[in-house]
Amino acid sequence: MLTNDLDFRLEPRLKELYEQHKIRAQKIDWGYHEFLPWDKGMDFKRVPWDESQVTLPSGVITAIETALLTE
């Protein structure tokens, strides 16, 4: 099966999912940036990130990652 054939068959569903995403995104009246502690921000180019810096429970991290991947 060629990739072009696969893309062609998925196009209607992808369009539908994208339209649903746009509708849901318009209803969001907050952003992640409102909940981030900017005073604790770091420049990871100067100080490389390390897993020991994580302060959130693993369930919260999983929820955020899932939200980012699905929206």
C-alpha positions in Angstrom: 0.0 0.0 0.0 1.4 3.4 -0.9 1.5 6.2 1.6 -0.5 8.5 -0.7 -3.3 5.9 -0.8 -3.4 5.8 3.0 -3.4 9.5 3.3 -6.2 9.9 0.8 -8.4 7.4 2.7 -7.7 9.0 6.1 -8.3 12.5 4.9 -12.0 12.7 5.7 -11.5 11.4 9.2 -8.5 13.7 9.8 -10.5 16.7 8.7 -13.3 15.8 11.0 -11.0 15.4 14.0 -9.3 18.7 13.2 -12.7 20.5 13.0 -13.7 19.0 16.4 -10.3 20.2 17.8 -10.9 23.7 16.6 -14.4 23.9 18.1 -13.1 22.6 21.5 -10.1 24.9 21.4 -12.3 28.0 20.9 -14.1 27.1 24.1 -11.0 27.0 26.3 -10.8 30.2 28.3 -7.5 29.5 30.1 -4.0 28.5 29.2 -1.3 26.3 30.8 0.8 29.5 31.2 -1.7 30.7 33.9 -0.7 27.9 36.2 3.1 27.8 35.6 5.3 29.2 38.4 7.4 31.6 36.2 9.7 32.4 39.2 10.9 28.8 39.1 11.6 28.8 35.4 15.0 27.7 34.2 17.1 28.0 31.1 17.7 24.4 30.1 20.5 25.4 27.7 22.6 26.6 30.6 21.3 24.1 33.2 20.4 20.8 31.6 17.1 19.3 32.7 17.2 16.4 35.1 14.4 14.1 36.2 15.2 15.0 39.8 13.8 18.5 39.1 10.3 17.1 38.8 8.0 18.3 41.6 4.6 17.1 40.3 3.0 13.7 41.1 3.4 11.2 38.3 -0.3 11.1 37.7 -0.4 14.8 37.0 2.6 14.5 34.6 0.8 11.7 32.7 -2.4 13.8 32.5 -0.5 16.7 31.0 1.4 14.6 28.5 -1.9 12.9 27.5 -3.6 16.3 27.0 -0.7 17.6 24.9 -0.7 14.5 22.7 -4.4 14.4 22.2 -5.1 18.1 21.7 
